[in-house]
Amino acid sequence: MRKTGKMWLVISLVFAMVIGAVGCGSQQPAAADKADAKKEIVIGLSFPAADHGWLGAIIKNAEDEAKAQGVKYIITTADNPNKQTSDIEDLITKKVSAIVMLPIESASMTPVAKKIKAANIPLIVVDREIESDDFTAVVKGDNKGIGINGAKFIADKLKGKGNVVIISAPPSSVNTLRTGGFEETIKAFPDIKVLAMQDGGFQKEKGYTVMQNMLQAHKQIDAVFTLDDEMALGAIKAIKEAKRTDIKLLTGAGGNKEYYEMIKNEKDIEMTTFIYSPLMVKDGVKLAVNILKGNTPKEKVTVIPANAITRENVDKYYDAKANY
């Protein structure tokens, strides 16, 4: 009986140890899952410095959306491609969860996208594209559509005949697509002549200076195609100061509320713009968070249509409280 009792005691102890071992083993994955669930999301936000209002609104909208999503973020701004590249390399070193980038220049920022991909960090590109497919998603406006629709608007209003000047932008996919779309489309109207094209730097002040130069150089201008609302605001200031009455049409792009007000109130010049809102960065931040939660978008590229905003529909889009 003593041997039997000892034997049962040994068996019971062994059995208890096995059950305990199995129990501990089953708890380890659960603990790991819990740790994974609590893994902190940190979004790296990399943008050009806010040298004009649209970029300032991009930065503010990105911060607002990161806060709304309840995630931490590290924001960097740069005034040249080397600085932006360095900023992003630092974000990679910090092992951020994802990066939302608006490239200063398309070509210059393409190499660092490869480094982001190699680090297995999701990259969401906003606005200006890069020259490779080393990204997880892109959110952009219809840059070529802005050029096409701008040309159609001018050609229609001028009835296929007149002189046009173009206030363009610094080298980037934005400039290439908008000016390219315009030039390709306007070719169908041989009696419309493009007199000049000059870079206005996406800035009101530079747009003003460029327009002054064009007014001095050309006695008859019927329409001004600008790539940006702020440059258009500078252009109309120059036109008004010069008291030029030959210019009947002015276009912009971007969603500037001051420009929206002028579309509504300006009587002498018919003004229009095309949707290219800085709110697009909010979609970029949302995409980053959704991707990190395992929700991969169906489409890798999201394009916001370049719908025209005119006197007739401007009230639908105007928001006095907008960041831009």
N, C-alpha and C positions, 0 to 999 in steps of 0.2 A: 504493500500500500504506500509506503514511503517513496519507493522508486516511482510508482505510478503518479503519486502526487507531485513529485519533483519534475517528472516528465511533463505533466500538464502545465506546471508553472513555467517551465522553459518554453513550451509551445505558446503559452499565452503571452509571454514577454516578447517572443519573436514576432508573433502576430501583431501585437501592439506597435512594435517598431516598424513593421512593414506598412501598417495603416498610417502611422505618423509620417513615414517617408513619402508615401503616396500623396497624403494630404499636403505636405510641404511643397511637393513638386507641382501640385495643381494650383497652388497659390502664387507661384512665381510668375507665370504668364499674366495672371490677373493684375499683379502688382506692376508689371511692365506696361500692361495696357493702360493702367491708371496713370502711370508716369507719362506715357505718350500723350494721353488725353490732356494732361496739364502742360504739355510742352508749349512754351510761350512763342507766340507769333510776333516776329519783328520784321517790319517791312522797311527796306531801304528805298528812299526816294531821292532820285538824282535828277536835278534840273539845271538848265542855264540860269545865270543870275537874272534877277528881275529888272532888266533894263527898259522894259515897257510894261504897260498895264496888263496885257494879255498874259504874260509870263507871271506877273505878280498874282493874278487870279488863279493861274494853274497851281502855284505853290500853296496859296491859301485853301483852294478847293481840295487839294490832296491831303493837307493836314486835317481839314474838317472831316473828310471821309474816313481817314484812318481812325480818328476819334470816334466817329459814328459807328465804325465796325468794332470798336473796343480792342484794337490791337496797338502795340507799341510801334514806334517808327523812328527812324534816323533820317533826317533830311539834310541834303547837301546841295549847294549851289556853286556854280563855277562860271568864270567868264572866258574860258578858253578850253579847247578839247583836252589838252594835257592835264589841266586841273580836274576836269570831269573824269578822265581816265583814272587818275590817282585816287579820286574820291570813291570810285566804284571798286577799285582794287582793295581799298580799305574796308569797304562794305563786305567784300568777299572774305577778307581776313577775319572780320567780326562774325562771319557765318550767319548773316541775316537769313531769314526764311525765304524771302523773295525780294526782287528788285523791280521797281517801277522807274523807267528811265525815259526822259525826253532828251534825245541827243542834241548837243549843240550843233554838230555837223554830221551828216549821214555817213560819209566815208571815214572820217576821223574816229568815230565811235564804233565802227564795225569790229575792229580787232578785240576790244574789251568784251564785246558780247560773246565772243568765243571762249574767253576766260570764265565768264559767268556760267556758260553751258558746261564747261569742263568741271566746274565746282558743283554741278548738279543743283543749281539755284534757279528757280523759275524766273524768267525775265519777261516783263510786260512793257512793251514799247508804246509810247504815246506820241501822237502827232507826227513828228519827223521819223521816217523809217531809217533802218540801217541797210547796208548793202549785202546782206546775207540772210539766211533763214535761221540763224542762231538765236531764236526767240521762242518763247512759249505762246505769246499772244501779242497782237497789235490792236490798238484802238486809235483810229484816225478819222479825220474828216475827209471828204471827197475833194482832194486838192485839184485833181484834173477837172472834176466837175465844176469847181469854182471858175476855172479858166474857160471851160466850154460855155457855161451859163452866162458868164460875163460877156463873152464875145457875142452870144446870141442876143442878149439884152441890148447891147450897143448897136448891133447890126439892125435889129428890129426898130429901135427908136430913131436911128439915123436913116432908115429906109435904104440901107445898103450903100450909103455914100457919105464920106466925111474923113476928117483927120483925128487920129487917136494917139495919145501918149500913154506909156506904161510906167508906173512906179513899181519896180520889182523889189526883191528881197535878197539877203545874203545867200551864198551857195548852200543849198540843202535840197532834199527831195521836195519840200514845200514849194520852193521857188521854181524848180525844174518842171514840176507837174502843173502848177498854176499858169506860168508863162507859156509852157508847151501847149496846154489845152487851149489857151486863148489864141495863140499863133496858128495852130492847126485849124481851128474853127473859122477864124477870120479870113483865111485864105479863100474861102468859098465866096467872099465878097470883094472882088478885085477893085472896086471903087472906094473901098475903105483903106486908107493909108496909115500905117504905123510910123509916126514921125520920129519917135525916140523912145528909148527904154533906159532907165537909170535906177540904181539901188537906193531905196529909201530906208533901209535898215530896220524895218518894222517899228519905226519911231515917228512920233508926231513932228518933232522938231526937224528931223532929217527929211521927212516927207514935205514939210514946209519949204525947206531950202531947195530940194530937188524941183518942186513945182515952180518956185521962183525962177530957177535957171531955165526951165522949159518955157515959161511964159515969155522970158526975154528972147529966147531963141526962135520961137514960132509965133507968128502973128495970128494964125487961125488954128485953133484947136476946138474940135467939136465935143470930144469926150475924153475922160481920163479913166483908165483902168488901173486901179491900185490893188495890191495883193493883201491889203490889211486895212481895217477900220481906222487905226491910229494914223497911218500914213495918209489916209483919205481926209482925216480931220485937219492934218497939216496942210494938205493940198487945198482944201476949200478956204482955209484962212488966207493962203497966198493969193488965191483967185479973187477973193473979196477985197483984199487990200489993193490989188492991182486994178480993181474995177473992170475986170474983163467980163464982157457979156456974151462972148462967142461960145463959151463952154456951157453946154446944156445937160451933160450927163456925167455922173461920177459914181463909181462903184467901189465897194470895200469888201471885207470879209473878216469875220471874227466874233461878232456879237457884243460890241462895245455899246453900253447903254447911252452914252453921250451921242454916239453916231445915230443910234435908234431915234433919239429925240430930234436930231437934225433931219432925218428921213421924213419924220412926221411934219416938221414945221417949215423946212426950207421951201421957198416959193419959186426962186429963179432957176435953180438947178435941180433936175430930177435925180434923186439919190437912191441907191439900192445897195444892199449887201447880201452876202450869202452865208448861211449857217456854218459856223466853225467855232463852236463855243468852247471856252476853257473848262466847261463842266465835263468834257470828255475824260479828264483825268480821274474824276470820281468813278467812272466806269472801269478805268484801269486799276484803281485800288480795290474795287469790289472784285474784279477778276482775280487779282492776286490772292485775296483772302479765300475766294471760292476754290481756286486751284489747290491751295494748301489744305483745304478741307476735303479734297478728293473729287471736286466737281469740275472736271475738265470741260471747257466750252466746246460746243459742237463745231463752231467755226474758229479757225485760228486767227482770222482777221475780221475785225468789226469796223465797218465803214459807216460814218454818219452822213446822210445825204446833204448835198449843198443846195438846199432849197432857198429860193430868193425871198428876201424880206423887203417889202415895198411900202409905200404910203397906205396901201389898202389893208395890209395885214400886220403892220408893225406893232399895233397894240396887243396882239396875241403873244408876242415874244418879249415885249419890254417888261423889265422887272426893276423897279427903282431901288430895291434892296440887294440886287446882284453884286457880287464882288468885282465885277467888271462892267 
